[in-house]
């Protein structure tokens, strides 16, 4: 079975989500089911069916997260000694060669990627173009609008 790469922070976020689902969401669903049952006929009780559907979704999510964590290869980015070379977990500052605009991305596992928090998947086109490069190199990224050229300004492992 393939080991799923996760940063230590990403694994911690997934563990927190499992804990939240088990200790907060699950009891709320159980309470909602009990309350809906008290209303009587379950065949036509929309609240009961909605609560059961939410319970099914939540239990599935818990199972998925636990399976992911048990098969994960957790990588402590702070202990990586890659120097200025870009590898999994690196936080990279890029400068767009056309506009000069700077962007900062951390290269993370597929499950923890979140563009709103500047975490990109190791399998994304940008990350694939960056892996193996060093500070000062130019990365050519195939984007939907054509090839984009980024200068690698800095590489950090926090």
ABEGO torsion letter per residue (X at the ends): XBBBBBBAAAAAAAAAAAAAAAAAAAAAAAAAAAAAAAAEBAAABAAAAAAAAAAAAAAAAAAAAAAAAAABBBBBAAABBAEABBBBGBBBBBBBAAAGBBBBBBBBBAAABBAAAGBBBAABAAAAAABGBBBGBBBBBBBAAEBBBBBBABBBBX
